[in-house]
Amino acid sequence: FSLPIWVVALYYVFVIGILNSYNFMDGINVIIGLYSLVALVTLYFVNEKFDIFAPDFIIFPILASVVFLFFNFRKKAKCFAGDIGSFSIAFWILTLIAGFIIYTDNYKYLLLLTVYGVDSVLTIVERLKLKENIFDAHRKHLYQLLVNEKNQSHLLISFIYAAIQAVINYILISTNHSFPYYFAVIVLPLVIAYILFKIYLKKTILITNN
């Protein structure tokens, strides 16, 4: 099918944004492998229902994520995703999500990346508010504060991120509502919880440093 040129341009910017957000989140051990595994397993079950893609197209990246986690799921990782790994798996997942959106005409499948999206977007907003260059390296993501400032375990924080996304995914695939409904009951509460927790975390870090 054909789309207006402005839609194509908007989609292009949107995809580039998601790819970069996925890359931003690749900052601690396990997080990208475990988070991707949750997304891919969810997409596999969705595909079982709609039969859009050949099963192998989803099974192969699932196996790749498992193998990657074998070397990455440890305190001292022996393998890292890097830019190539994070962009590749993100593009693969985006391709699958786009297929389901086109087939079902339901944008709820974008929310399979809710946790990454909320952390990335709100961190960018925070940095813009502080008049920082968003293209410079930083340590302002929530997971970075927890790991670097509060000395929490990489494995624990990665598991929490993946677990929250897994719960969201279960809600998405076990119910059938429109995108605005899911945005209201999933994204907005998560945004509020994220902001409040980050404010609290920064206060505790400030008190500790003083």
C-alpha positions in Angstrom: 0.0 0.0 0.0 1.0 3.6 -0.4 1.4 6.3 2.2 1.5 10.1 2.1 5.1 11.3 1.9 4.7 13.1 5.3 3.7 9.9 6.9 6.8 8.1 5.5 9.0 11.0 6.7 7.4 10.9 10.2 7.8 7.1 10.3 11.4 7.4 9.3 12.1 9.9 12.2 10.2 7.7 14.6 12.1 4.5 13.7 15.5 6.3 14.0 14.4 7.6 17.4 13.5 4.1 18.6 16.7 2.6 17.3 18.7 5.3 19.1 16.7 4.9 22.3 17.4 1.1 22.2 21.1 1.9 21.8 20.9 4.4 24.7 19.6 1.7 27.0 22.5 -0.6 26.3 24.6 0.6 29.2 24.7 -2.3 31.7 25.1 -6.0 31.5 22.1 -8.2 30.6 19.6 -5.4 30.0 19.5 -5.4 26.2 19.6 -9.2 26.0 16.9 -9.9 28.6 14.7 -7.0 27.4 14.9 -8.2 23.8 14.2 -11.8 24.8 11.0 -10.6 26.5 9.9 -8.7 23.5 10.7 -11.5 21.0 9.0 -14.2 23.0 5.9 -12.0 23.2 6.1 -11.4 19.5 6.3 -15.1 18.9 3.1 -15.7 20.7 1.4 -12.9 18.9 2.6 -14.4 15.6 1.1 -17.7 16.6 -2.3 -16.0 16.6 -2.0 -14.0 13.4 0.6 -16.1 11.5 2.1 -13.1 9.7 5.8 -14.1 9.8 7.5 -17.5 9.3 8.2 -18.8 12.9 11.9 -19.1 12.2 12.1 -15.3 11.6 11.3 -14.9 15.3 12.9 -18.1 16.7 16.3 -17.2 15.3 16.7 -13.9 17.1 15.3 -15.6 20.3 18.1 -18.2 20.1 20.6 -15.4 19.4 19.5 -13.5 22.5 19.8 -16.7 24.6 23.3 -17.4 23.3 24.2 -13.7 23.9 22.9 -13.9 27.5 25.0 -16.9 28.2 28.1 -14.7 27.8 26.5 -11.5 29.1 24.4 -12.6 32.0 27.1 -12.4 34.6 28.8 -9.8 36.8 31.9 -9.7 34.5 30.4 -10.1 31.0 32.5 -11.9 28.3 30.5 -10.4 25.4 28.8 -7.1 24.8 26.1 -6.0 22.2 27.7 -2.7 21.2 26.2 -0.4 18.6 26.0 -3.1 15.9 24.3 -5.6 18.3 21.8 -3.1 19.8 20.8 -1.6 16.4 20.5 -5.0 14.7 18.2 -6.5 17.3 16.2 -3.2 17.6 15.6 -3.1 13.9 14.6 -6.8 13.9 12.0 -6.2 16.7 10.8 -3.0 15.0 10.2 -4.9 11.7 8.1 -7.5 13.6 6.1 -4.8 15.4 5.5 -2.9 12.2 4.2 -6.0 10.6 1.6 -6.6 13.4 0.6 -2.9 13.4 0.0 -3.0 9.6 -1.9 -6.3 9.8 -4.1 -5.5 12.8 -4.3 -1.7 12.5 -3.7 -1.5 16.2 -0.8 0.5 17.5 -0.8 -1.2 20.9 2.2 -3.3 19.8 4.4 -0.2 20.0 4.0 -0.6 23.8 6.0 -3.8 23.7 8.9 -1.3 24.1 7.2 0.9 26.8 9.8 0.7 29.5 12.7 1.6 27.2 10.5 4.3 25.6 9.5 6.0 28.9 13.1 6.0 30.3 14.6 7.3 27.0 12.0 10.0 26.3 11.9 11.3 29.8 15.7 11.3 30.1 15.9 13.4 26.9 13.3 15.8 28.2 15.2 16.2 31.4 18.4 16.9 29.5 16.8 19.4 27.3 15.4 21.1 30.3 18.9 21.3 31.7 20.1 22.7 28.4 22.5 19.8 27.8 23.5 18.5 24.4 21.4 15.3 24.1 24.0 13.8 21.8 26.8 13.9 24.4 27.4 10.9 26.7 25.7 11.0 30.1 24.6 8.9 33.1 21.1 10.3 33.7 19.0 7.2 32.8 17.2 5.8 35.8 19.1 2.5 35.5 22.4 4.4 35.4 21.6 6.2 38.6 20.6 3.0 40.3 23.8 1.2 39.2 26.3 3.9 39.3 25.1 6.1 42.2 23.2 3.5 44.4 25.5 0.6 43.6 22.7 -1.7 42.7 23.4 -5.0 40.8 23.4 -4.8 37.0 21.6 -8.2 36.9 18.9 -7.0 39.4 18.1 -3.8 37.6 18.1 -5.5 34.2 15.7 -8.1 35.5 13.4 -5.5 37.0 13.2 -3.6 33.6 12.5 -6.9 31.8 10.0 -8.0 34.4 8.0 -4.8 34.2 7.9 -5.0 30.4 6.9 -8.7 30.6 3.9 -7.7 32.8 2.9 -5.0 30.3 3.3 -7.4 27.4 1.0 -10.0 29.1 -1.7 -7.3 29.5 -1.3 -6.3 25.9 -1.7 -9.8 24.4 -4.3 -11.1 26.8 -6.7 -8.2 26.3 -8.1 -6.4 23.3 -8.4 -2.6 23.5 -7.4 0.4 21.4 -4.1 2.1 21.6 -5.5 5.2 23.5 -6.9 2.8 26.2 -3.5 1.1 26.8 -1.7 4.5 26.7 -4.0 5.7 29.5 -3.8 2.6 31.7 -0.2 1.6 31.1 2.0 4.5 29.8 0.7 7.4 31.8 0.9 5.6 35.2 4.4 4.4 34.3 5.4 7.9 33.4 4.1 9.2 36.7 5.8 6.4 38.7 9.0 7.0 36.8 9.1 10.7 37.5 8.2 10.4 41.2 10.8 7.6 41.8 13.5 9.5 40.0 12.9 12.6 42.0 13.0 10.5 45.2 16.2 8.8 44.0 18.0 12.0 43.2 17.1 13.4 46.7 18.5 10.3 48.4 21.7 10.6 46.2 22.1 14.3 47.1 21.6 13.6 50.8 24.2 10.7 50.6 26.7 12.9 48.8 26.4 15.7 51.3 
